[in-house]
Amino acid sequence: MKKGFILLLSLAVIGIFTGCDLNIKLTFENVKGEWLFPDIDTIKGTAVKNVGLSVMGDSENDVMLDIRWTTVDTDTYYLYNSNGSFEGNVFTGLYYLSSDMGTTFDISVEFTGDGETGTATFSGEGVLDGLVFEKGNVTKTD
C-alpha cells in the first residue's frame, strides 16, 4: 500500500511538471535593458567574447536592438543595429552591421526566459539568422 501511494504521488508530480512550460514568454518591458551572455564562447564556429544585446525604446512600436560581440583571435568588435517593433515576445525589424548601413536584413528575435535568465532566438536573413543566445542576464534600464 505504501509503495503504491509513493508511486502514484511520483507520477502526479511528473505529470504536473511535464505539463508546465518552464520557458516564459517575455514582453518588451521584461526585456528592455542591457543583456550579457557570459556563457557564449562561439558564434557560427568563431571564438567570441563579450556577447551582449541592448534592447532600447520608448514603446513597443519603436524599438532598437544592438547585438554585439568581439572575436577572440583578432579582437574584432562586431555591432549590429536593428530597428523595429515588438508584438508579444517577438521583435521584428531590419538590421545592419554598424559599419555597413547600406545593407539591411530582415530579422525576428523571440525572447523567452525561465524567470532568472533569458534566451534570444534569431531568425531571418544574414549572419544573425539561426543564432540562439542563451542564459542571458539583463540589467534593466528606464
C-alpha positions in Angstrom: 0.0 0.0 0.0 2.8 2.4 0.9 4.7 1.7 -2.3 1.5 2.2 -4.4 0.9 5.6 -2.8 4.5 6.8 -3.4 4.3 5.6 -7.0 1.0 7.4 -7.5 2.4 10.6 -5.9 5.6 10.4 -8.1 3.5 10.1 -11.2 1.3 13.0 -10.2 4.4 15.2 -9.7 5.9 14.2 -13.0 2.6 14.9 -14.8 2.4 18.4 -13.3 5.9 19.3 -14.4 5.7 17.9 -17.9 2.5 19.9 -18.4 4.2 23.2 -17.4 6.1 25.4 -19.8 9.2 26.5 -17.9 10.0 28.9 -20.7 8.2 32.2 -20.0 7.4 34.4 -23.0 8.9 37.8 -22.2 7.3 41.2 -23.1 9.1 44.4 -24.3 9.0 45.7 -20.7 10.6 42.4 -19.4 13.5 42.5 -21.9 14.2 46.3 -22.1 17.8 46.8 -20.9 21.3 45.5 -21.3 21.8 41.7 -21.7 25.0 39.9 -21.2 25.6 36.3 -22.3 28.7 35.2 -20.4 28.4 31.5 -21.4 28.6 32.1 -25.2 32.1 31.5 -26.4 31.5 30.7 -30.1 29.2 32.1 -32.8 29.0 30.1 -36.0 32.3 28.4 -35.3 34.2 31.6 -34.4 35.6 32.0 -30.8 34.0 35.1 -29.3 33.8 37.1 -26.0 31.7 39.9 -24.5 28.5 38.9 -26.2 25.7 41.3 -25.5 22.4 42.6 -26.6 20.8 46.0 -25.8 17.0 46.5 -26.1 16.0 50.1 -26.2 12.9 52.2 -27.0 10.1 54.2 -25.6 7.3 51.9 -26.8 6.7 48.5 -28.4 6.3 50.3 -31.7 9.7 52.0 -31.8 12.4 49.5 -30.6 16.1 49.4 -31.2 18.4 46.4 -30.7 22.2 46.4 -30.6 23.7 43.0 -30.9 27.5 42.8 -30.3 30.5 40.6 -29.7 34.2 40.6 -30.0 36.2 37.8 -31.8 38.9 36.2 -29.6 41.6 35.7 -32.3 41.6 39.1 -34.0 39.8 41.2 -31.2 37.4 42.5 -33.9 34.3 44.2 -32.5 31.0 43.5 -34.3 28.0 45.7 -33.7 24.7 45.0 -35.4 22.0 47.7 -35.1 18.3 46.9 -35.6 15.1 48.9 -35.7 11.6 47.5 -35.5 8.7 46.7 -33.1 7.6 44.2 -30.5 4.5 42.1 -30.6 4.1 39.8 -27.6 7.5 38.4 -27.0 8.9 38.8 -30.6 10.9 41.7 -32.0 10.6 42.1 -35.8 12.6 44.6 -37.9 15.6 45.2 -40.1 19.3 45.1 -39.0 22.7 46.0 -40.4 26.3 45.9 -39.5 27.1 49.3 -38.0 29.9 49.8 -40.5 27.7 48.9 -43.5 24.4 50.8 -43.1 23.6 50.3 -46.8 23.0 46.5 -46.5 20.0 45.6 -44.4 18.5 42.2 -43.5 15.1 41.1 -42.1 15.2 39.7 -38.5 12.9 38.4 -35.9 14.0 37.8 -32.3 11.9 35.7 -29.9 12.6 36.4 -26.2 11.9 33.7 -23.6 13.1 33.1 -20.1 12.9 30.9 -17.1 12.5 33.7 -14.5 16.2 34.0 -13.9 17.9 34.1 -17.3 16.7 34.9 -20.8 17.1 33.5 -24.3 17.1 35.4 -27.6 16.4 33.3 -30.7 17.2 34.9 -34.0 15.6 34.1 -37.4 15.7 35.9 -40.7 18.5 36.7 -43.1 22.3 37.2 -42.9 24.7 36.4 -40.2 22.2 36.7 -37.3 19.9 34.0 -38.7 19.8 30.9 -36.6 21.7 32.3 -33.6 20.4 31.4 -30.1 21.8 33.5 -27.2 21.1 31.6 -24.0 21.5 32.2 -20.3 21.4 36.0 -20.6 21.3 38.2 -17.6 19.5 41.6 -18.0 20.2 44.9 -16.3 17.0 46.9 -16.5 17.1 50.4 -18.0 14.5 53.1 -17.9 
